[in-house]
């Protein structure tokens, strides 16, 4: 079936198997493997992407559901060779160990900062509640989101 | 900040592949796209114990795209033990690639190989298995009984182990008080975010290449060669980026299977598990039931202790014969107990297979003994910190069981510093709260090792080379599990050679490229042993560099020094690049070192954790309000990594304390085989963790460093359980302390 949608700013028009989940479209068809699968049931958040500004688990969305909509994945965070502030903050804060949860964490954090540029610690923890990380204990990730928020505020001030 | 007088040691530099991780560009095993790759899907047992009576493949074979289905009838009959990492080690070889005697829910019966993932999954669902079901043994306490159904021909009892010093039996009679406990620790899933998976392919010469996220490339090579009956040089293993392991990827589980399938179909085979398969059919933390008797005198001195651990290794032995010794040794190295007996019995059960899991038995023995010590303190009417301080070891105390020197053991400093930071005294004085919400505090001390010295051969060979463009290449079988192993090695070499870590390259571990390492990334040996090797080899390379520079600059070595990629003399200087090129052109030599490094010892690492909790007496819910972790690490090589290890460890221990457990139905089928039914702590549940380090240096470690990654998870569960028991006056002794268990314990008070 025909699927038209926007992926990381580019308009795509594809012929796809309607049985595909969004995560399969990204990983298997488009070979964009930054988005990870950790559980396949929307519990771990490794596959989080942003759909029309909202963080969603791409394992719980059928590819056809994104018709006419905008999808942002981890591959779309870097702009013209410049890392997103969140990516820089994750790097600087030591928020990345094995890195497997990182793309999903970044996308949940990005969606949060898009709607709440200066979140409280409680808001950050809640926004990341659906993203599991087994390495870091979350604390450096929370710090990284706080740091990115500050960097953005300083940037826009 | 680097440590005093040092440039790179102690500095918090991000993990070496951080940028590729942040952009999603880095490929893990499941992300690799090999040309012509086929997809494999396992057929796993749906019952806990039985014989496969009939296997109907007809419908599955008819699925378009299916290339073949391979079962226990096709697989080689070469038993192996996936825990074996060195040729010649004595192990119980009870594993096969596939089996018709299924011994747990998740045992491997067959695999489908197909052109697409979808076809492999569809066909695997259509393989019809008929079983003759046998009674399943789930309770380890029932496994050894005479009427228990045997899981293996040898029976269900695997081994009895004993370590003892002094005369515990008679000294126990002198004790003023004897405090007894039975404490249970759960079977836990590692829950690395990357599920298990690997890719195997065979070339025209019949050499199998396995790409896998593993902890010991040479162990994978050994096990694949054993399982398939091939010479080791026919197996090449390449480590892929690890999306977490925690011991779970330590034993080769899928590699022999994928290699077998690749040999069968003659094409690359990708075998990647989903979460449920990973929970069921890989490895778990060993469940243990500890019985402990501690004799104390009125002054608060431990006069004798007797410990018995019942160790549940699951359906296959793996490390079942080794893990009780790893548990037992720890109980002689934390407190000064001259009269002590440690015994263990290891049994099979029809449950998922146990293996290495962060701490390798230490979290279990620590939970058993540290919860018991709090009961002892309470019985004596003594503060738990004060009671421990009367008994903890001092630096260089002898191990009464004859183990290697404990070295510069700084547990007392950890307790003192932690108590101050946590404000233990102030918090102790606070009321517990008699209403719905109760508050309590708890602490626990821990110890863990630094490698295998004293138990197994522990050595590594490394190659270091200064290239003609001034970079340093380090070849060694390093496996970065996400902990920062590679950057740790880079920082050690950087410090010795005064060279920016960005000029140091460490390729991924590869059996064809890397010189031999005896034991891999396990046993908390990497910083202490492998780091020791890099430290010494970098020193050798420095000597060669200076020798060549002395000729080039026509100055004596004694007047030369290194600075930021240059050798500086009194009259001039030369860059490393110039020196390496000069050595090649003029001296017909290459600046390289091949070094064999044998571990010089096995000092103990230490830590003390402190937890404050709030418990809801009605719902049984626990919230950890404050957490302090202090560790004796000798010297942090990368302070940020050390903090990261500790914070992540607290999260893992919190799961073991409060929520994580594989559960079973009456027939032994796993009822917690997905994340919606197996809860791991998430961001809102994680307390803030205040970390402090004791850096007093361990003489035999590189720059004084010793281990941290495993030990930090060891005392977490007992610290939290002790805090809950303090809050409620309960004697909770089964982990995890779920709300149901807490409510039941309150009713028992």
Interface residues (C-beta under 8 A of the other chain):
Chain A: X27 X28 X31 X32 X33 X34 X35 X36 X37 X38 X39 X40 X41 X43 X44 X46 X73 X74 X75 X77 X78 X83 X87 X90 X91 X92 X94 X96 X97 X98 X99 X100 X101 X102 X103 X106 X124 X125 X126 X128 X129 X130 X131 X132 X133 X134 X135 X136 X137 X138 X139 X140 X141 X142
Chain B: X12 X14 X15 X17 X18 X19 X21 X22 X23 X24 X25 X26 X27 X28 X30 X31 X33 X117 X190 X191 X192 X193 X194 X195 X241 X242 X243 X244 X246 X274 X275 X481 X482 X483 X484 X640 X641 X643 X644 X647 X648 X649 X650 X651 X652 X674 X675 X676 X680 X682 X683 X684 X686 X688 X689
